[in-house]
Amino acid sequence: MSVTRTISLADLTSGELADLFCELGSSEQADFLATIIKIASSWGGAGWCQQSSFIMRDANQDAREAVRVLASHLPPEDLAWVAMAGAA
């Protein structure tokens, strides 16, 4: 038996959104992250940089681990940029 329900996207929980994200392939997951940057480029002020700061301020150990693992796979030139940004 399966159940189909119609929901408003505003009704999605963070867990449901994460489940959907995890069902995507790596290419679609990368596109998802790229789309965040495209959307955030229209934000005023500090934009995505400030939002990233807020996210990491609220991040628990599991969220920080997810970011660390993603970052660990960056190419060397991006890791150098991250190191320089953290030193500033």
CYANA upper distance limits for C-alpha pairs under 8 A (distance plus 0.5 A):
  7 ILE  CA     11 ASP  CA      6.93
  7 ILE  CA     12 LEU  CA      8.22
  8 SER  CA     12 LEU  CA      7.82
 12 LEU  CA     16 GLU  CA      6.43
 12 LEU  CA     17 LEU  CA      6.88
 13 THR  CA     17 LEU  CA      6.75
 14 SER  CA     18 ALA  CA      6.56
 15 GLY  CA     19 ASP  CA      6.67
 16 GLU  CA     20 LEU  CA      6.79
 17 LEU  CA     21 PHE  CA      6.66
 18 ALA  CA     22 CYS  CA      6.60
 19 ASP  CA     23 GLU  CA      6.89
 20 LEU  CA     24 LEU  CA      7.34
 21 PHE  CA     29 GLN  CA      7.09
 22 CYS  CA     29 GLN  CA      8.41
 24 LEU  CA     28 GLU  CA      6.19
 24 LEU  CA     29 GLN  CA      6.45
 25 GLY  CA     29 GLN  CA      6.64
 26 SER  CA     30 ALA  CA      6.59
 27 SER  CA     31 ASP  CA      6.73
 28 GLU  CA     32 PHE  CA      6.60
 29 GLN  CA     33 LEU  CA      6.94
 30 ALA  CA     34 ALA  CA      6.71
 31 ASP  CA     35 THR  CA      6.54
 32 PHE  CA     36 ILE  CA      7.00
 33 LEU  CA     37 ILE  CA      7.33
 34 ALA  CA     38 LYS  CA      6.97
 35 THR  CA     39 ILE  CA      6.63
 36 ILE  CA     40 ALA  CA      6.51
 37 ILE  CA     41 SER  CA      6.51
 37 ILE  CA     48 TRP  CA      7.72
 38 LYS  CA     42 SER  CA      8.02
 39 ILE  CA     43 TRP  CA      8.14
 40 ALA  CA     47 GLY  CA      6.65
 40 ALA  CA     48 TRP  CA      6.06
 41 SER  CA     47 GLY  CA      7.41
 41 SER  CA     48 TRP  CA      7.77
 42 SER  CA     47 GLY  CA      8.34
 43 TRP  CA     47 GLY  CA      5.56
 43 TRP  CA     48 TRP  CA      8.07
 46 ALA  CA     50 GLN  CA      5.71
 46 ALA  CA     51 GLN  CA      8.46
 47 GLY  CA     51 GLN  CA      6.83
 48 TRP  CA     52 SER  CA      6.36
 49 CYS  CA     53 SER  CA      6.90
 50 GLN  CA     54 PHE  CA      6.89
 51 GLN  CA     55 ILE  CA      6.62
 52 SER  CA     56 MET  CA      6.69
 53 SER  CA     57 ARG  CA      6.62
 54 PHE  CA     58 ASP  CA      6.90
 55 ILE  CA     59 ALA  CA      6.48
 56 MET  CA     64 ARG  CA      7.78
 59 ALA  CA     63 ALA  CA      5.79
 59 ALA  CA     64 ARG  CA      6.55
 60 ASN  CA     64 ARG  CA      6.76
 61 GLN  CA     65 GLU  CA      6.64
 62 ASP  CA     66 ALA  CA      6.83
 63 ALA  CA     67 VAL  CA      6.95
 64 ARG  CA     68 ARG  CA      6.57
 65 GLU  CA     69 VAL  CA      6.58
 66 ALA  CA     70 LEU  CA      6.78
 67 VAL  CA     71 ALA  CA      6.51
 68 ARG  CA     72 SER  CA      6.49
 69 VAL  CA     73 HIS  CA      7.38
 70 LEU  CA     74 LEU  CA      7.69
 71 ALA  CA     79 LEU  CA      8.19
 74 LEU  CA     78 ASP  CA      6.49
 74 LEU  CA     79 LEU  CA      6.72
 75 PRO  CA     79 LEU  CA      6.95
 76 PRO  CA     80 ALA  CA      6.66
 77 GLU  CA     81 TRP  CA      6.90
 78 ASP  CA     82 VAL  CA      6.74
 79 LEU  CA     83 ALA  CA      6.65
 80 ALA  CA     84 MET  CA      6.70
 81 TRP  CA     85 ALA  CA      6.58
 82 VAL  CA     86 GLY  CA      6.63
 83 ALA  CA     87 ALA  CA      6.79
 84 MET  CA     88 ALA  CA      6.99
